[in-house]
Amino acid sequence: MDITVAGLGLAVHERLELHKNRITPLSGKDGGKRISVVTGIHGDELEGQYAAWLLNRRLMEHPEYLHATVDIYPAVNPLGINTIQRSIPLFDVDLNRIFPGENGGPAAEYFANEIINDVKGSDIAVDIHASNIFLREMPQVRISEETADALVPLARLLNVDFVWIYPAATVLQSTFACSMNSIGTRCLVVEMGVGMRLTPAYGEQLTEGILNLMRSEGMWDGKTHCTHTPLISRDEVAFVNAGAAGIFMAQAQHGSSVKKGQLLGIIADPLTGNINERVTAPADGLLFTLREYPVVYPGSLLARIVTGGSRE
């Protein structure tokens, strides 16, 4: 069922509207449980679009397995998606920096507040993001230390490769996930893929994970096909930054295990034919982030390696 969550009047008789698809059990009984799947907060992050499409199809194909209400919000920033912009066009604000918004505030804050109020009350929310156009990310869940006890057991079920527990000091209080967790709605942030692109394998992987999570919560009793047990790391992450300008050419495979000193890539100079820098791994670990956009400058992020953790 297509439901209009919020709307705003725009110039030239246009209107900004946020829609969700609500799927309910055939029996009409949902056991009082609800899960919300939210994506498209940033208009240049499209990986969640594919996952939303797949999840809709799986639920429609087997409605007999569903025992909860599922709300799917595929495009929380529809103007950004339509114009390939990260922020909300016209307002020039990052939607994920103004939550929980304000009912009587400026238009963008009103819109953010309407989103919060609509998702509020869900038993679980899954907030799906992609990386930007510069980096490719393995499917992962990012959790702050403050919410780790409540969220790590859920994150383990999502069929991702990696769960990154990071210090509370780095948490942005104005994000959607932080706002939802602060009002008691457990919210998991997923990062995967690359900006402005679809990675079907990642969408399929996460869809299985969402169904697996629903199965664990008594919301779904169909079969799932999970193949990934995530590495759980408490911020044991090494960052690799460029020391020179040029064109970065990766030599290591994204998602592979690397050894300290292993060549990750080179930074080439197209003008002279020189190699300006040979980039090597600073530690052993899993290469979960790798540069996608090749033009780099000193300080550009090239890779991230998780150097510790456990799959237990």
C-alpha positions, 0 to 999 in steps of 0.5 A, a space after each residue: 500500500 503506497 502511503 504519502 508520509 509527508 508533503 511540501 509545496 514547492 515553486 511552480 506548482 510542484 510538490 515534494 512528497 515522501 512515500 512509503 510502501 506498507 506491507 501487512 500480513 495476509 491475516 491482517 494480524 501483525 502481532 504488534 511488530 513493525 520493521 522500517 527499511 529506510 534508504 535514499 537519505 542521500 540522493 547520490 546513494 543508490 545501493 539501497 534502491 535495489 535492496 528495497 526493490 528486492 525486499 518488496 518482491 520477496 515479501 509480495 511473492 510469499 505473503 504467507 510467511 509475513 507476520 509483521 508490518 513492513 514499511 519500506 521508504 525507498 527514497 527519503 530524499 526524492 529531490 536529491 535522487 532525481 537530481 543526483 545530489 547528496 543534499 536536498 536541492 533548493 534547501 542545500 542542506 544535508 538531510 542526515 544532519 538535521 534530524 530530528 528536525 522541528 515541526 514548526 521549523 523551516 521546510 527541511 526541518 519540518 520534513 525531517 521531523 515528519 520522517 522521524 514521527 512516521 518511523 517512530 514506534 517501529 521495533 527495528 529500523 534499518 537505515 541503508 546507505 552507500 558510500 560516496 563516488 570516491 570509495 567502495 565499501 563492503 557491506 557493513 553495519 556501523 554502531 556507536 559504543 553507546 548502542 553496541 549492547 543493543 544493536 550488535 546482536 541484531 547486526 550479526 543477523 544482517 548477513 554483512 561482512 563487517 560490524 564496525 563499533 566506533 567511539 561515541 565521541 565521533 557520533 553525529 547527534 543529528 543523523 537519522 539513526 542517532 535520533 531513532 536510537 535516542 527515542 527507543 527505536 533500534 536503528 541499524 546503519 548499513 553502508 555498502 557499495 559505491 555512490 551513484 551505482 548499484 552493486 546487485 550482489 550487495 543488495 541481494 546479500 543485504 536483502 537476505 540479511 533483513 529477512 534473516 533479522 525478521 525471522 529471528 524477531 518472529 516477523 517472517 518464517 520463510 527460508 533465508 540464505 545467509 552466507 556471511 558471518 560478520 567480523 565484529 571490530 571495536 574500531 580496530 581500523 587502519 586508514 591509508 591516505 595518499 602521500 602524493 597527487 596523481 591517478 590511483 590504480 589499485 593492485 589489491 582486491 577489494 574485500 581481500 585479506 592483506 598483509 602488512 607491506 603488501 602493495 595496495 596500489 600505485 599513484 601514477 603521474 600521467 604527465 611524466 609516466 612516473 610512479 609518484 607513490 607505491 601504497 602499501 598496507 600498514 597492517 594485516 587485515 581485511 581491506 573493507 574500503 578501497 578507492 574507486 575514483 582514481 584522481 587523488 591528492 595528498 591526504 585523499 583516503 585510499 583504503 581502510 583495513 580492519 586489523 582485529 575483531 572476532 566472528 564469535 
